[in-house]
Amino acid sequence: MSSTATSVASAADRRGSSVSDSYWLAVIDIDYFKRVNDNFGHLIGDEVLLLMARLMRINFRIQDRLYRFGGEEFVVLMRCHQPSDAAQAMARFREQVQEHSFPQVGTITVSIGFSRVRLDDTPSNAFDRADKAVYYAKGHGRNQVCEFDALVRDGKLTELADDIKEVDFF
């Protein structure tokens, strides 16, 4: 094996990627963010958002895609071998946020919902599943991570064929 082939192979090993990897989409929602804005003002709320983005950059891998989506929501697109790998990454981030002391605000928590991106998915379908999982987390205690397929398997959510949305191009 040439040295170039060896370095390419070892780079792939370090990333832990393989053909069998799946993509996962997570929606992260800051719990009670309205209270932060109401109690401390929008300037402090903006600082919390910036610090949250920094925590995301520190806790997720360089190849993971991180986005702010709406007011206090963020989206992560990541590649993992198993659902447990994605769940561990999300749980680790949730714990890091809970342990972080935000200036003037103190402790903040997040609720996270995530779903595998399926081969036949549209972007809105993958997002809708993760969004349903995060709303389940928020409605059942907050400060937790929920996987959509696990919630369906456990009978806590249902996945109806009607939930599949089509995109019209015109």
N, C-alpha and C positions, 0 to 999 in steps of 0.2 A: 504494500500500500504506500502510495506517495505521501510525502509530508503534507501536501495540500489536502489530499483526501482525508488524512488523519486529523488535520485541524478542523476541517468541515464537520467530520463525524463527532469530534469532541465538542464542538460548538453546539451541535444539535443535542448532544447528551446534557450539556449544561442547561439548555433551555427546557429540557424535559418534554420536548414536543415529539409527536409522532403522527402518522397518518390517521390513527384512530382517535385523535383528539376531537373534542366537540367545542363549539362556541357556546358561551353562556352570557346571557344579558341580565343584568341586575339593575333594579331601581332602588336608590337609597334616598330615604326621606328623613329630614331632620325632625325629630319629635318636638312638638309644641314650639315651632319656630316663630309663630305669630306672637307668642308670649315674649320672646326675645325682643322683637321689634317694638311691641307695646310697652314693655318694662324698661328697656335700655335705649330705645331709639334705633332708627334705621342705619345710622352710621355704625353702631356696634353690631347690628345684624349683618351688615356688609362685611365687617371684619370677621364675624363667625363664618360666613360663606368662604372668604379667602383662606381662613385657617383650615376649614374643612377640605378645601381643594388641596392645600398643602399636605394634610394628613393622608389624603388619597394618594397623592404622588409618592409619598414615603412608603406607604403600605402595599401598594399594588406594584406589579412588575412593569418594567419599562415598555414592554410590548402590549400591555393591557391598554385599552382605549378608554379614556375618562372624559365625561361630558357633564356640563351643567345643563339641567333640563328644567326650565320653569324656575319658580321662586326658590324653594328650598329642596328641590330634588336634583339628584345626580344620577347618571347612568354609567355603568361599567360594562364594557364588552371584553370578555376574556376567553382564552382558550385553555381548556383543562382536559385531563384524561377522563375523570369520573365526576359524577355529581358530588361526591364527598370532597374532592379537591376544590371545587367551586364553593361548596358550603364552608369548608375550613377557611378559605380566603375571606369570605364574607364575615364569618364569625370573628376572625382575627381583627378585621377592620372595625367591626362593631365594638369589640372590647377596647381597642385603641382609642376610639372616640370617647367611650365612657370614662376611660382613665385619664383623658387629657383635660387639663384645667384651662378653660377659655377665659382670657382676661375679662374682668368685670362681670362675666356671666357665670363662671364656674363650670359645672358639669352639664353636658349636653348628651343626649342619646340619639340613636338613629334606628329606624326600622328599615329592614331590607327584604325585598322580594326578588327572587331570581328564577330563571327558566332556561332550559336548553334551547338553543336556536335550532330549529328543525330544518331538514333539507328543503322542504316545500314551503317554508315560511315566507311571509312578507315581513318587512320591518315592523309594521303595525301589529301583526299577530304576535310576534315575539315580545314586543313591548307590552301588549295587552295582558299576556300571561304573567309577566313579571310584575306589572302594575296590580293585577288582582292579588298576587301573593303579598305585595307590600301593604295593600289595603287590608288584607286579612291580618297581617302582623300588627298593624296600627289599631285594628278593631278588637284585637285579643291581647292587649297588654303592652304593646309597643316595645321598643328596645329588644328586638329579636330578629332572627333571620328565618325566612320561610321560602321553601322551594315549591314552585307551582305543582310539579308532578307528584311530589310527596303529599301535598294537600289534597289533590284529587284522589290519589291512592288511599288516603286515610278517610275519605268521604267528607272532608271539610269544605271542599270546593267541587263544583262539577264543571266538566268541560263539555259544552254542548256544540254540536255541529254548527248551530246558528252563530256561535262565537267567531267562526272563521270569516274574516272580512275579505272582500275582494277590493282591489284597487282598480278604478277606471281611469284610463288614460284618454284624454281628449285634446 
